[in-house]
């Protein structure tokens, strides 16, 4: 009587175990770190819906009555011109940065110019000088040209400030564009403009989205140049926000309300470009 022997392939496979303990610990650590970053924002939002008296209590009151006094004060102060100035300077400077950085990154990666490493180092060196060290020459130059309190002068400065970052970011994406794709475009007779707009730009769109969002955030949050070079006509939102900080009286609820409203455009832009931004910052290249 013969007995059938089971082959190794016929053996029943053990069910896969659940997430490992290490993976669970990493997940918990990630959630804790995320909550640490989000907690100040949630605290700001909660404080903005309190009255000044409740916001100033120590320890703070979590269950204080809801009040929109801070938002009412912010809206009564006339925030729309500063918000419009910030939006104009941020959007226009971001567009200029991408338009100028894309061909520059193309020249430094796909069609490298002579001594391209020196060019990259020069771009990086422009970020080593603190802006406060150059604020006086910039102010004197703007005063000589009579462009103080001018939103377009501020836009040009924001473009110059963010252009090196945009070039460095886009170059890392363009360096991974397949050469075969560019050779096929050249065979088809595509010129430089068509290659950049129709072939390269769609492929590196995650990098463009990431660079655009970073340039927009840096422009929107910039305070020192706007504080020194503007007064009333070209006043931006961060400068307007500092007006709520006074040496007398309570101002915490008003500042939190104003900060939340001023932060909304950046939050909306980040949420709208979330997929592209995560893909761009995590990959660092195209596949």
C-alpha positions as CSV (number, residue, x, y, z in Angstrom):
1,X,0.0,0.0,0.0
2,X,1.6,3.2,-1.2
3,X,1.3,6.5,0.7
4,X,1.2,9.7,-1.2
5,X,3.8,12.2,-0.2
6,X,2.9,15.9,-0.3
7,X,5.1,18.0,-2.5
8,X,6.6,21.2,-1.0
9,X,4.5,23.3,-3.4
10,X,1.3,21.7,-2.2
11,X,1.9,22.5,1.4
12,X,-0.5,25.0,2.9
13,X,0.9,28.4,3.1
14,X,0.8,30.1,6.4
15,X,-1.4,33.2,6.5
16,X,0.5,36.4,6.5
17,X,0.8,38.0,9.9
18,X,-0.5,41.5,10.6
19,X,1.6,44.6,10.7
20,X,4.8,44.1,12.6
21,X,5.4,45.8,15.9
22,X,8.1,48.0,14.3
23,X,5.6,49.2,11.7
24,X,3.0,50.0,14.3
25,X,5.6,52.0,16.4
26,X,6.6,53.9,13.3
27,X,2.9,54.7,12.5
28,X,2.3,55.9,16.1
29,X,5.5,58.0,16.0
30,X,4.4,59.6,12.6
31,X,1.0,60.5,14.1
32,X,2.6,62.0,17.2
33,X,4.9,64.1,15.1
34,X,2.1,65.2,12.8
35,X,0.0,66.2,15.8
36,X,2.9,68.2,17.2
37,X,3.0,70.2,14.0
38,X,-0.8,70.6,13.8
39,X,-1.3,71.5,17.4
40,X,-0.2,75.1,17.2
41,X,-2.4,75.7,14.2
42,X,-5.4,74.2,16.0
43,X,-4.6,76.2,19.1
44,X,-4.5,79.4,17.0
45,X,-7.9,78.6,15.5
46,X,-9.4,77.8,18.9
47,X,-8.1,81.0,20.4
48,X,-9.4,83.1,17.5
49,X,-12.9,82.1,18.5
50,X,-12.5,83.4,22.0
51,X,-13.0,86.8,23.5
52,X,-9.9,88.7,24.4
53,X,-10.5,88.2,28.1
54,X,-10.9,84.4,27.7
55,X,-7.9,84.2,25.3
56,X,-5.6,85.9,27.9
57,X,-6.4,83.5,30.8
58,X,-3.6,81.5,32.3
59,X,-4.0,78.6,32.1
60,X,-6.0,78.9,28.9
61,X,-9.7,78.0,28.9
62,X,-10.6,75.3,26.4
63,X,-14.4,75.6,26.9
64,X,-14.8,79.4,26.9
65,X,-17.8,80.8,25.1
66,X,-17.4,81.1,21.3
67,X,-16.9,84.7,20.1
68,X,-16.3,86.2,16.7
69,X,-15.0,89.4,18.1
70,X,-11.5,88.9,16.7
71,X,-12.8,88.2,13.2
72,X,-15.1,91.3,13.3
73,X,-12.2,93.5,14.4
74,X,-10.0,92.1,11.6
75,X,-12.7,92.7,8.9
76,X,-13.5,96.2,10.2
77,X,-9.8,97.1,9.8
78,X,-10.0,96.8,6.0
79,X,-7.8,93.8,5.2
80,X,-8.7,93.5,1.5
81,X,-6.1,95.9,-0.1
82,X,-3.2,94.2,1.8
83,X,-4.5,90.8,0.9
84,X,-4.9,91.8,-2.7
85,X,-1.3,93.2,-2.7
86,X,0.0,89.9,-1.2
87,X,-1.9,87.9,-3.8
88,X,-0.6,90.0,-6.7
89,X,3.0,89.9,-5.6
90,X,3.0,86.2,-4.7
91,X,1.2,85.0,-7.9
92,X,3.0,87.2,-10.3
93,X,6.5,86.5,-8.8
94,X,5.8,82.8,-8.7
95,X,4.8,82.8,-12.4
96,X,7.9,84.7,-13.3
97,X,10.1,82.3,-11.3
98,X,8.7,79.3,-13.1
99,X,9.0,81.0,-16.6
100,X,12.6,82.0,-15.9
101,X,13.7,78.9,-14.0
102,X,12.5,76.3,-16.5
103,X,14.8,77.3,-19.4
104,X,17.6,77.9,-16.9
105,X,17.2,74.5,-15.4
106,X,17.1,73.0,-18.9
107,X,20.4,74.7,-19.7
108,X,22.0,73.4,-16.5
109,X,20.8,69.8,-16.8
110,X,19.7,68.6,-20.2
111,X,21.9,70.9,-22.3
112,X,24.6,71.8,-19.7
113,X,26.4,75.1,-20.3
114,X,30.1,75.5,-19.8
115,X,31.1,75.5,-16.1
116,X,27.5,74.7,-15.1
117,X,28.6,73.7,-11.6
118,X,30.0,77.2,-11.0
119,X,26.6,78.6,-12.1
120,X,24.8,76.4,-9.7
121,X,27.1,77.5,-6.9
122,X,26.5,81.1,-7.8
123,X,22.7,80.6,-7.5
124,X,23.2,79.0,-4.2
125,X,25.5,81.7,-2.9
126,X,22.8,84.3,-3.4
127,X,20.9,82.6,-0.5
128,X,23.8,82.8,1.9
129,X,23.6,86.5,2.4
130,X,21.0,87.5,5.0
131,X,18.4,89.8,3.6
132,X,18.9,92.2,6.4
133,X,22.5,92.8,5.2
134,X,21.2,94.0,1.8
135,X,18.1,95.9,3.0
136,X,19.8,99.3,3.1
137,X,21.2,99.2,-0.5
138,X,17.9,97.9,-1.7
139,X,16.0,100.7,0.1
140,X,18.4,103.4,-1.3
141,X,18.1,101.9,-4.8
142,X,14.3,101.8,-4.6
143,X,14.2,105.4,-3.2
144,X,16.5,106.6,-6.0
145,X,14.2,105.0,-8.6
146,X,11.1,106.3,-6.8
147,X,9.5,102.9,-6.5
148,X,9.0,102.8,-2.7
149,X,5.5,101.7,-1.7
150,X,5.1,100.0,-5.1
151,X,3.8,96.5,-5.3
152,X,5.6,95.8,-8.7
153,X,9.0,96.6,-7.2
154,X,8.2,94.2,-4.4
155,X,7.2,91.6,-7.0
156,X,10.5,91.9,-8.8
157,X,12.4,91.5,-5.5
158,X,10.3,88.4,-4.6
159,X,11.1,86.9,-8.1
160,X,14.9,87.5,-7.5
161,X,14.6,86.1,-4.0
162,X,12.9,82.8,-5.1
163,X,14.5,82.2,-8.5
164,X,17.6,80.3,-7.2
165,X,15.3,77.9,-5.3
166,X,13.2,77.3,-8.3
167,X,16.2,76.7,-10.5
168,X,17.7,74.2,-8.1
169,X,14.4,72.3,-7.6
170,X,13.5,72.1,-11.3
171,X,17.0,71.1,-12.3
172,X,16.8,68.0,-10.2
173,X,13.6,67.0,-12.1
174,X,14.9,67.9,-15.5
175,X,18.1,65.9,-15.0
176,X,15.9,62.7,-14.9
177,X,14.1,63.3,-18.2
178,X,14.9,60.5,-20.6
179,X,17.2,61.5,-23.3
180,X,15.4,59.4,-25.8
181,X,12.3,61.6,-25.4
182,X,14.3,64.7,-26.3
183,X,16.0,63.0,-29.2
184,X,12.6,62.0,-30.6
185,X,11.4,65.6,-30.2
186,X,14.4,66.9,-32.1
187,X,13.8,64.3,-34.9
188,X,10.2,65.6,-35.2
189,X,11.6,69.1,-35.6
190,X,10.4,70.5,-32.3
191,X,12.1,73.8,-31.3
192,X,13.2,74.8,-27.8
193,X,10.0,76.6,-26.8
194,X,7.8,73.6,-28.0
195,X,10.1,71.1,-26.3
196,X,9.9,73.0,-23.0
197,X,6.1,73.6,-23.1
198,X,4.8,70.5,-24.8
199,X,7.2,67.7,-23.8
200,X,9.3,68.6,-20.7
201,X,6.7,70.7,-18.8
202,X,4.0,67.9,-18.7
203,X,6.6,65.3,-17.6
204,X,8.0,67.4,-14.8
205,X,4.7,68.8,-13.6
206,X,5.1,67.5,-10.1
207,X,8.4,69.4,-9.8
208,X,6.8,72.5,-11.2
209,X,3.9,72.3,-8.7
210,X,6.4,71.8,-5.8
211,X,8.6,74.7,-6.9
212,X,5.5,76.9,-7.5
213,X,4.0,76.2,-4.1
214,X,7.3,76.9,-2.3
215,X,7.9,80.1,-4.2
216,X,4.3,81.2,-3.4
217,X,4.7,80.4,0.3
218,X,8.0,82.3,0.6
219,X,6.5,85.3,-1.2
220,X,3.3,85.3,0.8
221,X,5.1,85.0,4.2
222,X,7.9,87.6,3.4
223,X,7.8,90.4,6.0
224,X,11.1,92.3,6.1
225,X,11.2,93.7,2.5
226,X,7.5,94.5,2.7
227,X,7.9,96.2,6.0
228,X,10.8,98.4,4.9
229,X,9.7,99.2,1.3
230,X,6.0,99.7,1.7
231,X,3.8,101.9,3.8
232,X,0.1,102.2,2.8
233,X,-0.5,101.7,-0.9
234,X,1.5,98.5,-1.3
235,X,1.2,97.1,2.2
236,X,1.0,93.3,2.2
237,X,-0.9,91.0,4.5
238,X,2.0,90.1,6.9
239,X,2.7,93.9,7.4
240,X,-1.0,94.4,8.0
241,X,-1.0,91.6,10.5
242,X,1.7,93.1,12.6
243,X,-0.6,96.2,13.2
244,X,-2.7,94.1,15.6
245,X,0.2,93.7,18.0
246,X,0.0,96.6,20.4
247,X,1.9,97.6,23.6
248,X,-1.4,98.3,25.4
249,X,-4.5,96.2,25.8
250,X,-5.2,92.6,24.9
251,X,-4.7,91.5,21.3
252,X,-4.2,87.7,21.3
253,X,-7.6,86.8,19.9
254,X,-7.4,89.4,17.2
255,X,-4.0,88.3,16.1
256,X,-5.0,84.7,16.0
257,X,-8.1,85.5,13.9
258,X,-6.0,87.7,11.5
259,X,-3.3,85.0,11.3
260,X,-5.9,82.3,10.4
261,X,-7.4,84.4,7.7
262,X,-4.0,85.4,6.3
263,X,-2.9,81.7,6.3
264,X,-5.9,80.5,4.4
265,X,-4.6,81.2,0.8
266,X,-1.4,79.2,1.6
267,X,-3.5,76.3,3.1
268,X,-5.8,76.3,0.1
269,X,-3.0,76.3,-2.4
270,X,-1.2,73.5,-0.5
271,X,-4.4,71.4,-0.4
272,X,-5.1,72.0,-4.1
273,X,-1.6,70.9,-5.1
274,X,-1.4,68.2,-2.6
275,X,-1.0,65.2,-4.9
276,X,1.6,67.0,-7.2
277,X,3.4,68.4,-4.2
278,X,3.8,65.0,-2.4
279,X,4.8,63.3,-5.6
280,X,7.3,66.0,-6.4
281,X,8.9,66.3,-3.0
282,X,9.0,62.6,-2.3
283,X,10.3,61.4,-5.7
284,X,12.6,64.2,-6.6
285,X,12.6,62.9,-10.2
286,X,10.3,61.6,-12.9
287,X,9.7,58.0,-13.7
